[in-house]
Amino acid sequence: MSENIKKIIIAIDGHSSCGKSTVAKEIAGKLNYIFIDSGAMYRAVTLYCLRNNLIKNGKVDIAQLSTNLDQIKVYFRFNEETRHNDIWLNGENVEQEIRLLAVSQNVSPVAAVAEVRHLLVALQQEMGKSKGIVMDGRDIGTVVFPEAELKIFMTAQPDVRAKRRFDELTAKGEKVSYEEIKANIIERDRYDETRDESPLRKADDAIVLDNSFMTREEQFEWILSRIDGR
Ligand code: CDP
């Protein structure tokens, strides 16, 4: 791709576990763009909450979390080995730990806290200032970058998504059942879509990509074909 082509912002939103990060990473690699997994930032804050007993029976201690927010430093650092940005929490690489099911089971209530969203959205907007970025999440096309030049809303059938996430976690050696994964996916979608603060929804100008019956290569090409000037 020519260097003179204007850099844009690509926003990829959608349902849980439909492969947003995977394809976003591939597109960023192809275009030589920065890739940011905004979900990793919400997961890192959730890990902080779990470690500091700020979640009891699925309920977040919002008052305490808000007081502690200035002690929570979440940022990305380039990993030379994987050639991707890892997520760090207060000086520790937590890229692996944030993917555990225990984090997935608690992240939606944390992501619904307005103070958490304000903090993370400001960081995300800063990262996109120079454009040339692919960011995936739930509110990227609606709130973080409403001016993004390309917005994609990704989805897939729940069973397909559950199977993919089950395979991913069991391949890493995590002992999980297909049923609990599927329940988590459905519950997170419900929670994310019905929260008051920046609920998950398709931006009016986003294009829908249902990848239930697509290969990774097909969805990669599908997105590339929608980028002007390729
Ligand atoms: O990869 P997966 O689809 O499982 O989820 P994720 O992208 O890692 O996001 C984890 C959770 O963070 C979501 O279920 C949302 O509750 C929250 N999230 C959000 O509220 N806003 C974002 N921009 C990204 C994630």
Residues whose N, C-alpha, C, O or C-beta is under 5 A from the ligand:
A	BS01	CDP	H15 S16 S17 C18 S38 G39 A40 Y42 V107 S108 A111 D136 G137 R138 D139 R188 D192
